[in-house]
Amino acid sequence: MSVRHALLALLSEGPKYGLQLREEFEARTGEVWPLNVGQVYTTLQRLERDGLVESDDDADAGPQKGFRITADGAEELSGWLRTPPDLASPPRDELVIKILIAVRLPGVDVHEVIQEHRRYLVELMQEWTSLKEEEAGLDIGLALVVDAELFRLDSVVKWLDSADGRLKRAAFDPPATARATPQIRRRTGVRR
């Protein structure tokens, strides 16, 4: 998540001060990503230093110091909105790493580890579903966040199910002699 770009987006609507930016950020993100007001002001200082925002010249303004986006800031925002995030390399996902480690760790039942994590994720999905039923209908930002989280969690559960099945099948299959992994790593930018 780019707080920097989120603040530029909010400022593209007109001048605002720091506390107002924090409140609007939280309201627009369904209040699921709390933002520290200190982080807002630190980010605003960097944006101002980089020429992407301007502030009121009034040094006595304090917390009511107003900020507005510059032409360079609007250009930066436009570029960010239209640039897809870098998803070419898989992130360092803690759950994936746990499963990869558990596969080769003596005395650890990887299938048990998988099922424990799966149960936890299903419980999380139930909590998000309850939130969706109770509150998300009133707040489009929250509804979008809840949907994204439910889809993300569902994909992780599906991956766990797939990994569990693959590991069970691998226990009965002889090891492959040819390895296609290096080509895949090179193509996707995965580092060893």
N, C-alpha and C positions, 0 to 999 in steps of 0.2 A: 504494500500500500504506500502510495506517495502522498504524504501530508503536504509536501511542497506544492504538488500539482493540485491537490484538493483545495488548498487555500487560494491558488491562482484562479481556479474555477469559481469559487465563491466571490472573489474580488472582481471577476469579469462581469458580475451583475451590478456592480457599483461599489463605492467606497464603504469600508467597514472597519471597525476597530477589533482588537484581538479577542476580547471576551465574546463579542458578537460572532466572530468567525468560529470560535470553539463551539458555541451553542448551535450554530447552523450546521457545522460539520456533523456533530452528534445527531442532530435531528434528521439530517439527510441520509445518514448511514444506519438508520434504525436504532440508534443509541446502543449498538453492540460493540462499537470501537471507541471507548472513552479516550478523550484527547486531553492531555495535561495543558493547562493554559501557558505554562512555562515553555512547553514545546512549541506552542503557537508563536509566542513572541520571539523565541530563538530562530524559528524558521522564517518569520517575517524579517528579522534582521539580516539573515543570509540572502533572502530574496531581494531586499533593498540593496545590499552590498553588490549583488549580481546584476542590478539594474532592471529587475523584473517587476518590482513594485516601488512606489514612492510613498512617503509618509508626510503627514502634516509637519510643517516646520516648527510648530509650536512645541517647545521643549516642556512646557508646563502641562501639556495635555494628559500626561501620565497614562493610565489604563484606557483612557478615551482617545488615545492617539489614533487618528484615522489613517488607513492605508488604501491605496488604489493601484490597480494593475497598469503597467506601462505597455507600450506597443510591443516591446521585446517580450514582456510577460505573456501577452496575448498570443504571440507567435509560438512561444515555448509551450503554452497550454494546448494550442491547436496541434502541434507536433506530437505531444504526449498522448492526446486523445486518439490520434489516428495511427499510432505506432503500437503494433501488437506486443504484448509482454514476451520476454525471451523464455519460451517453453521448450527450446530445442534440447536442453540438457535436463534430465530429471532432477528435481530438488533433492537435497539430502534429507530424506524423510526418516524420522526416528523409528517409525513402525517398520518400514522396509528394512532398515539396518538391524533392528532387533530380530526380525525373522531370519535374515541372512546369517546373523551370528548364531542364533539358536539352532539352525540346521546342522552346524558342525560342532556344536558344543556337547561334549560327552555328558551323559546323565540328564540331558534336557529333552523333554518330549516336545518337539516343535509343534506337533498337532495340538497339544494342550495349550501352548503359548498362543497359537493362532485362535483357538476357540475362546480363550479368555479375553483377548482383544476384540474379537467379534462380538461377544456378549456386551462388552462395554460400549462399543459403537452402536449397537442396536438400542441400548438404553439411551444414549445421546440422541439418536434419531427420534425416539419416543418423546424426549423432552422438547426437542425442536418442533415436533409435530403438535404437541400441546400448546406451545407458544404460538404457533401458526393459527391454530383453531381459536385461541383466546384473544390475541391482539393483532395479528398481522393483517387482518381484514381492514383495519382502520388506518394502517400506515403502509403505504406502498413501498417505502424504503425498507422497512422491517420485513415486509412480505418477500421482497427480492432477496434480502440477505438470508432469510430462513430457507427459501427455495434453493439458493446456491449452496447453503450448508447441508441441506438434506441430500441434494445431488452429489455433493462431495463425499459425504459419509457413506452414501449408498455405493459409490464407486470403490471406496476403500473396502467395504464389506465384500463386494464382488471380487476384488483382488484377493482378499484373504481366502475366500472360497476357492478361487482358481489356484492360488498357491498351495492350499491344503490338498486339493485334488492332484496337482502336478507332483507334489512331494510323495503322495501315496503311490502314484503310478511309477515314479522314479525308483521307489524301493524295490519294484519288481522288474524294471527294465535294466538291461546291461548298460554300462556307461558308453556313451557315444565316442567314437574314435576321432571324428573330425570336429573341429571347433569353428563355428561361424561367428563367435562373439567378437573377435577383433574387428571385422568389417563393420559390424553393427556399432561398436564403440566409436570407430572413426566417423561414421556417418552422422551419429547423433551428438558427437562431441563429448561423450562420456569419458571421464578420466579414470584411470586405474589407481 
